[in-house]
Amino acid sequence: MALLELNDIHFAYPGHDPVLSGASMQLNAGERLSIVGPNGAGKSTLLKIIMGLLPPTSGQMTAFGKPCRVEGDFHEVRRRIGLVFQDADDQLFCPTVAEDIAFGPLNLGKSKAEALEIVDRVLTQIGLMRLRDRVTHKLSGGEKRLISLAAVLAMEPEVLILDEPTNALDPENYARLIDILQGLDQSILLVSHDPEFRAKIAPEGYQLVKGVLTRL
């Protein structure tokens, strides 16, 4: 079954040339796909449309078998799809690591005890329990990147969307991120300029050029 399907998506920012000119793609259960393209091609715009953060000018977005047209349609999308932002500082806003990771589960109605149990489980899973009580803004860029992923994993999403996840990663955390992602069950949609990383995580996918997606 297609978890995500984009059909003939068009989009333009006001007063600018079209960014997307009939982009179509699908992501199936268990699939891991990359989207590649030059800077400014519209990759991040495409991700925002998938998450309902930008409405397409025309075209149809379908998630988990249901058409998504209005804001209410995207509530389930955001619960079942986890987006890891390009800039970790856009994602992390609580005083401590544990609070940042617990934020999502608490919003989903988990009790404080349940949320803290999830925090410990996810941090153990990614090998970063030592950061549990650290002040978030004092983490290194690489540590922030991994904690932003942990915050998304705490929501138990069915699909992971990663926007340039290797930005600001030192070699140790780069290798750790590969290990983490290779060990996950989720379908993945990856935007990355890094061919080595794509080859390890999502070697197949699409190229976005002149507003259109074609298979690699």
JOTADA-V544292 format. One record per helix or strand. SS is the DSSP state (H for helix, E for strand). FROM is the first residue (numbers start at 1). TO is the last residue. If there is no record, write none. Layout:
BEGIN
SS&FROM&TO, SS&FROM&TO
END
This chain:
BEGIN
E&2&12, E&18&28, E&32&36, H&43&50, E&58&63, E&66&68, H&71&80, E&81&84, H&88&90, E&96&96, H&97&107, H&112&125, H&129&131, E&135&135, H&136&138, H&141&153, E&159&163, H&171&182, E&187&191, H&195&201, E&204&209, E&212&215
END
